Amino acid sequence: MFMPPIEDHPLRFALNNELHARPSPLIPVPSTAVFMALMPVDNAAARDRSKDRSHLLALLDRFGAGHPAPEAKHHACTLGRHGVKWENHAEFTTWIAFEKGVSDRPFDPAAFDIFPAQWLSDAPGARITSISFRVDVMPMKDAALDAKALRERLNEWFVAESLAAVTVLGGAAVVASDFRIDPAGHIRMAVFAHPETGLRRVGRIVQRLCEIETYKAISMLGLDCARNVSREMSVLDERLTELVSEMASGEQRADEALDALMVLSAALEKLEAGASFRFGATRAYEAIVLDRVGVLREARFEGRQTLAEFMRRRYDPAMRTVKAAQNRLAVLSERATRAGRMLSTQVEVARSAQNQSLLQSMDRRADLQLRLQHTVEGLSVVAISYYAIGLLSNLALPFATPLGLGKPGVMALLTPLVIGGVWLALRRIRARLH
């Protein structure tokens, strides 16, 4: 019974197809494979990806091969006798090319001739890593692995001091590498597949090794970032310590110290913003490296170090340095924040004291104004009374003359009455105003 029509989410198919993206190539045995990862030196995550596509199309056009879909992030095709696979990632692009058969010269640099020199010089990025693979059949003796013959090849091809050689996927293959850059500029890796191992499985092994080397190389960029950040942090840490010491001793005004701390905090914020992406990417890439090593299910071969041991001895210290720098930056930022809070509190306390002093000064001025107002009111009583007595005496003089009173006598009688009346009137007016 069919489901009734229902609308699909716009991203349903795109998200589902993402789970099936980037399938492993089918690599024949024996074969020669080459791999490279290209990455812009600056601002790789925000690069113009159209340049990556144009670079891909330029190679396809050289061989007359078809083009991928416009928004494709990976593409597999055949160019001449080579199988080629291209992938576009967040910060980098990868290329792997392989052809059937191996040359008499192990890890012959001529294997990279599939990529023309002019085309490589036009690449929109720099090489972050490249690998030369030799994929061969596991040497057998009496239906078992000929460990002696294999050991002789490894001793001839690799530097013994850093060689890692392991059996992977329950004996499906033996992989080996010293992770050193050879004179041609490539990392050498050897894969010896069991005669019964399928081509798809060989392709997955090669792809896992490419991912381990690529993400290892890119995550090491975090180490360079950590070193640069650590140098700048040392300067800022010393300055912050000086500011805190000056705060404790009271050698510097709080507002001046706060201004200096704001400058330091801005420098820390800029430093943290510049390093946060690289530190976050390094953590993600480290997790992928360790995951891919675990997926191989490696077992020790002939007493050689395993890939996991190589990573613990040589790769993990670099990652711990990155984490230590990130933690130190976070601690330094927190210290600056705490110092800022302390200074802000100190400034607020100082401002509160200034405000209280200002209020006290205002109270004193208000008291003086009140006293002055009382003085003015007293003077006002005298002034008003003076003019009122003059007016009233002129009015009362015609009536007082028949009684034998002159002007001085009239004014003498009116003075206390007028002063008392004016004083009472002003008092009532002031009472109503209050």
Beta strands, then each sheet from edge to edge (+ up, - down):
strand 1: 31-39
strand 2: 74-79
strand 3: 82-88
strand 4: 93-100
strand 5: 126-137
strand 6: 140-141
strand 7: 144-145
strand 8: 164-168
strand 9: 173-181
strand 10: 187-193
strand 11: 299-300
sheet 1: 2+ 3- 4+ 1- 5+ 10+ 9- 8+ 11-
sheet 2: 6+ 7-
end
